[in-house]
């Protein structure tokens, strides 16, 4: 870009400096990552740490390549599917409930203490109850995932809705807008930012719910692999699953971030 | 001049947990067609409340507001309301913002859209119609807000401190601009402001209110000779200072 004509020398210098800084950060990131892996491998090879308990990068690599032919994709798929459904339903239901509560002051007044209590309750504690109610299997895991993201969504969306710029609401009211139009034209679009922040939070939360659910009751999934590995004392399997899980979580987060970017452009939000 | 808007004995008492507050007491006046009337008063005296009552956003505790002889109840379609902030929606282009009022009132037809486009053209915003509010200057944004209000063809325009969020230079230029637009469109206007020079420079009549509870203290007729009626010209006229002093004394401001 900086070879274009008409750009001053100072500007070229400035752009070059920014680029150099960016490259440096990327190189350092890879170095830190490789350094940790190398140190881990060396310490394991020198028997400073017990590779039976701590595993090692080479053992993890071998385990993962073994897992690929042993249904790894199926396990990843199951976890992703459960997370996605839990995330989607949790967010949709949460937003829907928040909308109803915004609509009706009386209902939100009544529900407030219940929401506050539910919000501070660790939802995992409901695990055994959910398994009995929903039945052992995928449905219970999805319910756990929903339970974890639902209340946060309701509370955050509701507070976003309530704190919508009162002047803007007054402006549409002055044109004769009723509650439905106030919501669709001002309140909801004003809170798309809140919604996307929640999507990012919720993808992480519902993954927590899914893994916890898989710990409790499952026949497949990354959580299942971790628990199974722990039970049969196969730490290579546990470590490999955790690392795959980290990658899956990061990819899901990136997917939501990408979706946000795309949606913003689609909704013609000015990004400047 | 026939009276388009009439207030008769309007009072407003607010109920709150800490008790009752009388905001407005027995206010009566009328506004003729095409007139530009300003309401000034000490800060917190209830001028904005009065405007909200005229708009039908609040109901008066007693008394009534009549437009063309019909009592106002609920949001009136005859009224366009402009607030202190432009309140443009950031996710809509200028054109879509301008069409918002028509959209809400379900009046979007090829004719009304054309009218809105004409207003955009006439007042220098058509080239910016596909831009977003954040890409426009404060003065342009406020002009867009005015066009949004005018697009629904209100008979009466209410301006609630509509210029006070702008910086001083922009405000001077914009009041001149808006005055021209409103006179050209022959709109009846009621403006609430705390800015005395602004109201002298724009109004045909100025209603001075007392401290809370607001009552009508005095009504001034403002007359300027042909050729110096525009706001900026008025500010240079010898009468301007005298009128300022009269109104200033009546407001009885103590810090």
Interface residues (C-beta under 8 A of the other chain):
Chain A: X165 X167 X168 X170 X171 X172 X173 X174 X175 X176 X177 X181 X185 X186 X189 X192 X267 X268 X269 X270 X272
Chain B: X55 X57 X75 X77 X79 X80 X81 X83 X84 X85 X87 X89 X90 X91 X92 X93 X100 X101 X103 X104 X105 X132 X134 X135 X152
